[in-house]
Amino acid sequence: MNYEKKILATDMPKCYAIGMFDADDFEGFVVATEKDGPIRRFDLDGNAHENVCDGPGGVMTVMQTPGRGDQLMATYQFFSPNFGADDAKIVSYTKQVDGSWKRSVICDLPYVHRFGVLTGADGQKWLFACTIKSACRNGVKDDWLVPGAVYVAKLPERLEDYDEEHQLELTCLADYQLQNHGFYSAPDGSFALVGTAAGVFRYVPPASDGEDWTVRCLVVQPTSDMTPIDLDGDGKDEIVTISKFHGDTLSVWHETDVEDKYELVWTDPQKRGFLHAIWSGDLCGSKCAVIGNRKDERDLLRLHFEDGEYEVEVIDHDRGPANCWVFRDSEGVDHIISTNRETDEAALYTVRA
């Protein structure tokens, strides 16, 4: 693969979250900061257009509200898992007639880290939110005394109608989720994968009102992040995992002939400090995973399957990616967005085979 890099921003310290945004005015994406900083809009060419907000930051997740070209959803004031997210919330940003953006609180949810929207077989949309922990003692670093949880709620049509005094009511679906960090949402919203210290779990929404959620454990291994992809092209998914929490080990688990059972088929012999960014899909006609680590070499990587082997290619070096995403533009050209947190750099890579 050939990669051409464009630096989008160097004034967004600890840039972190990425969300695609097919807005009413133009198609593009947003980038947000982990620490104090903005949520900024870019077009698909990587040109900056406006700040949705100038702060306060603490954005672990940002996404377009389904069906809305004028609204985003984001985590708010999650500044650190080490006593830095007691005031965290999920909020919406709605564009006003005058061009400004109005922020509204959807719900208070301390230590909310990842969230997404899932869709049941009956079409019901669900807010699916994960807290990395539920509390943290002041001054105690890496405090995991109180595990995180998974919360759900039926997604209302008008998020802007909610505020500090009138919040969306959440239901706790799973209340003992230690180091609840990894999150993957299927493109069609039919399921989510959640990575915890106990492994990888799949959550499927109720098929109809009154039915239960379906939860299955697919991988028994402490997992920080994961993504499913059929790398070897045999028609069965692999799950690419990062372990342990903020760990240094990249592995591939392959679906077996037994339903919901995966087996370990490959582990990267090279340890990579603080693996974090992860995406999977089609890149220039090749099924792959794009991965980044935040310590040591601080690389952006491509994991693919070639000549019967899993192989790792270095895309960029010493940038420290926190998150990444891939999109294809109207001319059929693929691009990687990377928030290079450790070097305060948002970057866009144009990719050609």
N, C-alpha and C positions, 0 to 999 in steps of 0.2 A: 504494500500500500504506500501511496505518496500522501504526505500531510503538509498542508500550507497553513501556517499559523497567523492569526490576526488577534492582537491584544485589544480587548474591548474596554477595559477599565483597570486603572491602578489606584483609584481613589475610593475603593470600597473595601476597607480593612476587614480581613477575615471573611471575604465573600464566601457564600456557602450554598444556599438553596437555589434550585433552578425549576422553572415551570414554563411549559409551552402555553401560549396565549393567542388563540385565534379570535382576536377582538373585533368589535364592530367597525373600527377604523382601519386596522391593518393587522396582518398576521405576524406574529413574532414570538418572543419569549421574555421572561422576567428573570432577574437575578437579584438575590437578597443576601444580606449580611448576617452573620452569627452574632457579632458584637454590634456596637452602635453604628448605624448606617442605614442607607435607603433600600427600598425595593425599586429597581429601575427597569424600565421597558426598553427593549431593543427590537428592531425589525430583523427579518431573517438574514439580512446581510451583515448584521452585527452593529448597525448604527444606533446609538443611544437616542431616545426620543424624549422621555420625561421620567421623573420620579413619581411613582404612585404615592410614596410617602418618603419623608426624609429621615425617619427613625420611628421608634427607638432601636430597631433591630431585634435580635433574638429570634430570627426566622429559621426554623429547622425544616419546614415544609411550606411551599407556596404552590398553588394550583388554580386553574380556571374553574369556576363554578360550572358544573355541567349545564349546558343549555343557555348559558349567559355569556354574551360577548362584551358585557360591561362590568363584570364582577370577578374578583379574585378571592380566594380563601387562603389564610396563612396562620401559622403559629406566631405568637407574639410574646416577646420578653422571656424566651428561653435562652439565657445567656451562658449557662453552664450546668452540667449535671452535678457539679460540686457546689451545692447550695447557691444556685443561680437561676432557679426557675420556679420558685414558690408562687410568683405572680403570673405565671404563663397562662395564656388563653388561646382559643381559636377565634379569629376575627374574620370579618369580610371587609373588602374594599370595593365600593360601588362608585362608578363614574357618574358625576352629576352633569346636568345640562350645561353648566358653565365651564365644564372641562376639569373641574377639581375632583378629588377622590374623597369619599366619606368612609371613615372607618367605623364599623359597628362590632360590638362584642357578641359573638355567638354563644360562647360558654367559657367560664373559668375552668381551667383544667391544669393544675400544677404539674410541671414536668412532662407536659405533652410534647412528644418528640416527632412522631410521624402520624400522618392521617391520610385518608383517601376517601373516595366515594365508591361504594359497591352497588351492584344492581341485582336484585333477586330475579328468579325466573318469572315472577309475576309483574316485573317492571318496577317494583318499589326500589327507590334509591335510599341508601343507608350511608350516613356518616360513620366512618370506622376510624377510631382514634386510639393511639397507643401512647402510654406514659412510660418513660424509661425507668422511672422509680416513682414512689408515691410521696416521699418526704426525704429530707436530708438534714443531718445535724450540722449546725453552723460551725465551720472550722474543721470539719472532718472530711478530708479528701477521700475520694473513692469509697463513699459510704453507701453500702447496699443493704442496710438493715431493713428497709421497708421496700419490698419489690414493687415493680410497676404493674400495670393492668391494661386491659383492652376494654374500650367503651364503644357503644353503638347508639345510634338514634335514627329514626326515620328523618330523611332530609326534607325540610320544608321548601316550598317554592320561593319564598321571599326571605332570604337571610337578613336583608337590611332591616326587617321589622324587629329584629332582636337587638337587645342592648344590655347594659350592666344590670338594669332592673328587671328585664324580661329575657331570660336566657333559655336556650334549648336544653331540655332535660335529657341527660344521658343515662343509659343503663350499663352497668358493669357486666361484661360478658365473661371475663376471666380475670381473677383478682390476685393471682400469684405468679407474676411474670418477671422473673429475675433477669436483670440486664436486658430489658425489652427494647432492643435497638433496631434490628433489621425489619424492613417493610417493603413488600412488593405488591403492587396491584395489577391484576390482569388487565390488558388493554380494553376488554369488553366489560370490566367490572364484575365478572362472575365469581371471582375469589380473590383472597389476599393471602400472602405468605408473611409470617411473622417470625423473626429470628430472636431467640432468647438463649439464656445459659443452658436451658434444657434441650434445645434443638430448634428445628424448623417445623412450624405448624401451619396448616392450611385452614382458612376460615371461609365457609361458603354461606351466603345469606339464606334466610328462609325462602322456600319456593313459593309460599303463599302466606297470607296473614294468619298468625296464630301458630305457625310451625316453628321449630327450633333451628338455631344455627347448627351447621355441621362442622366439627373440628376434628382434624386428623393430624397426628404427628408423622411427618415424612422422613425426617433425618434426626437421629439421636446423636447430636454433637453440639457443644457450645458454639453458637453461630451469631456473629455480629451483623452480617449482611448476606444476602443471597439473591439469586435470580435464576429462573428456569429458562432453558434454551436447548434445542436439539442441535448440539454442536457436531455430532458425528453423522447426522443425516440418516439415522436408522428409523426415524419415525417415532422415537420415544424421547421424552425430555431428559436432559440432565439438569441437575441443580448445582450451580456454581456457588460455593460458599466461602466466606471469610470467617476464620476462627482463630482464637477465641474472641472475647469482647475487645474491639479495637485491636484485633490480633494481627499476626504476621504470616498466617498460613492460608494459602489458596488451594482449594480442593474442588473436585468434580464428583458428584454422586449421580449414578445412572439409574433410571427407572427400570425395575425388573418385571418379570412376568406376573409377579404377585401384586395385586392392586395396592397402591399407596405404599409400596416398599421400594426404597432406593438403597443402592450399595455403593460404597466408595470404590472408584475406579482410577483416580489419579490425584496425586498431591504434588504441588510444585516443590521441587527440591530446594529452591531458593526461598529463604525467609525474607519477607518484605515488611518493614516496620509500619505499624498503624495503617493497615489496609482499610479503605473506607469507601471510596467512590465505586459505584457498580451500576452497569446497564447491560442489557442484552438485546439482540435482535439482528437484523440484516444490515450489514455495512458493505456497500459496493458489491452486493451479490454474495457475500460470505456471511454465514451464521457465526456470530462471535459474541464475546463479552468484552466490554471496555471497563477497565478497573484502574483505580489510582490509590497510591499510598502516601501518607503524610509525614513519614519519618524516613531516615536513612537516604536511599536514592530518590525518594519523593517523585516517583515516575507515574506517567499515564501509560497504560498498557493495553494491548489487545490479546485476548486469549482466544485461540481458534484451534480447529482440528484439521490436520493435514498429513497425508501419507500414513494414516493409522496412528498418529501421535497428537497429543495435546501440546500446543506450542504457545510461547509468550513472546510478543513483539513489543519493543519500547517505542511509544509514539512521541513522548516528550519527557525530558529529564530535569529533575531538581526543581519542580514547581509545586508539589504538594497538593494534589487535587482532593477536595472534600466530596464533590459530587460531579457527575457527568451525565450528559444526555445526547442522543443522536436524533437528527431529523433530516428529511429529504426535502429539498426546495422544489419549486415549480418546474425547474429545468432538469430534475432528476439527479441533482448533485447532492451527495451526503455531506453532513457537517457534524462535528462533535462540539458541544458546548462543555467547557470545563471550568469549574470554580476552583482556582488554584489558591486555596485558603492560606497556605503557609507562606506564599509570596505576594499576597494581597492582589491577585491578578485574575480577572475574568478573561477567558480566551475562547476563540472560535477557530476550529481546525477544519479546513476544507479537505475532503478525502477523495482520492481517485485511485482506482485499481492500477 
